C-alpha cells in the first residue's frame, strides 16, 4: 500500500515537532546515596536492589 496523497510540509513538521529529548529521571541510590537512573545499577557503588552487579567506576 502506498500513500494516496503527499503529506504537506506543515503536517510533517507539526508531527515531528512532538519528538523532544527528555531529561533522564534520576533517583537516589539506597546504599550510597548517589544519583542514579531508575532500574539501573549505580555507577558509584555498582549495586542494584541490594546486590553487586557491576564494578564501580
VOTIGU-544114 format. One record per residue: x, y, z of N, C-alpha, C, O in turn. Coordinates in steps of 0.05 Angstrom, whole numbers, padded with zeros to 5 digits, always signed. Layout:
// residues N
XYZXYZXYZXYZ ...
***
This chain:
// residues 57
+00017-00024+00000+00000+00000+00000+00018+00025+00000+00036+00027+00016 +00012+00042-00018+00026+00068-00019+00008+00090-00008-00016+00087-00008 +00020+00112+00001+00003+00134+00009-00013+00145-00014-00003+00147-00037 -00038+00152-00009-00055+00163-00030-00047+00191-00039-00049+00198-00062 -00039+00207-00019-00032+00235-00025-00006+00242-00011+00002+00230+00009 +00007+00263-00021+00031+00273-00009+00024+00288+00016+00004+00303+00017 +00040+00284+00037+00036+00298+00062+00050+00325+00061+00073+00327+00053 +00035+00346+00068+00047+00373+00065+00070+00377+00085+00072+00363+00105 +00086+00397+00080+00109+00404+00098+00099+00412+00125+00111+00404+00145 +00077+00427+00126+00067+00436+00152+00058+00412+00169+00064+00412+00193 +00044+00393+00157+00035+00370+00173+00059+00353+00182+00060+00343+00204 +00079+00350+00164+00103+00334+00171+00118+00347+00194+00126+00334+00213 +00122+00373+00192+00137+00388+00212+00122+00389+00239+00135+00389+00260 +00096+00391+00237+00080+00392+00262+00082+00365+00276+00085+00364+00301 +00081+00343+00261+00084+00317+00273+00112+00313+00285+00115+00303+00307 +00133+00321+00271+00160+00318+00280+00167+00336+00304+00185+00331+00319 +00152+00358+00307+00157+00376+00329+00151+00364+00356+00160+00374+00377 +00135+00342+00357+00128+00329+00382+00151+00312+00393+00150+00305+00416 +00171+00305+00376+00193+00289+00385+00214+00306+00399+00228+00321+00385 +00215+00305+00425+00233+00322+00440+00251+00304+00458+00243+00282+00466 +00275+00314+00463+00292+00299+00482+00281+00302+00510+00273+00324+00518 +00281+00280+00525+00271+00280+00552+00294+00277+00571+00312+00260+00567 +00294+00293+00592+00315+00291+00612+00313+00264+00627+00291+00255+00634 +00336+00252+00633+00336+00227+00647+00326+00231+00675+00335+00249+00689 +00308+00213+00684+00298+00215+00712+00318+00201+00731+00326+00179+00726 +00326+00216+00751+00345+00205+00770+00332+00200+00797+00313+00213+00805 +00343+00180+00810+00334+00173+00837+00359+00169+00854+00381+00169+00844 +00355+00167+00880+00378+00164+00898+00384+00134+00902+00366+00118+00906 +00409+00128+00902+00418+00100+00908+00414+00095+00938+00423+00111+00954 +00400+00073+00945+00395+00068+00974+00420+00061+00989+00421+00065+01014 +00441+00051+00976+00464+00042+00991+00485+00065+00995+00496+00068+01016 +00489+00081+00973+00510+00102+00976+00498+00130+00974+00512+00150+00981 +00474+00134+00965+00461+00160+00964+00467+00176+00940+00460+00200+00938 +00481+00165+00920+00488+00179+00896+00464+00179+00877+00446+00163+00879 +00464+00198+00858+00443+00199+00837+00448+00176+00818+00470+00170+00810 +00426+00162+00811+00427+00140+00792+00402+00139+00776+00381+00149+00785 +00403+00127+00752+00379+00123+00736+00362+00101+00748+00373+00081+00758 +00336+00103+00745+00318+00082+00756+00322+00057+00741+00326+00057+00716 +00321+00034+00754+00324+00007+00743+00351+00002+00731+00354-00015+00713 +00372+00017+00739+00399+00012+00730+00417+00009+00755+00410+00018+00776 +00439-00005+00751+00459-00008+00773+00472+00020+00778+00476+00035+00759 +00478+00025+00803+00490+00051+00810+00519+00052+00798+00534+00032+00800 +00526+00075+00787+00553+00077+00775+00574+00082+00796+00598+00078+00791 +00566+00090+00820+00586+00095+00841+00593+00070+00857+00617+00065+00861 +00573+00055+00865+00578+00031+00882+00573+00005+00867+00581-00016+00877 +00559+00006+00844+00555-00018+00828+00533-00036+00838+00531-00059+00830 +00516-00027+00856+00495-00043+00867+00468-00037+00855+00462-00015+00846 +00451-00058+00854+00423-00055+00844+00406-00074+00861+00411-00098+00861 +00387-00063+00875+00369-00078+00892+00384-00095+00913+00378-00118+00918 +00405-00083+00924+00420-00096+00946+00441-00116+00937+00455-00127+00954 +00444-00120+00911+00464-00138+00901+00485-00123+00885+00478-00103+00872 +00509-00133+00884+00530-00120+00868+00530-00132+00841+00534-00156+00837 +00525-00116+00821+00524-00125+00793+00546-00115+00776+00555-00130+00757 +00557-00092+00781+00577-00080+00764+00600-00069+00781+00596-00063+00804 +00623-00068+00769+00646-00055+00783+00641-00025+00784+00634-00013+00763 +00646-00012+00807+00643+00017+00807+00663+00030+00790+00686+00021+00788 +00655+00053+00778+00673+00068+00761+00690+00087+00776+00707+00101+00764 
***
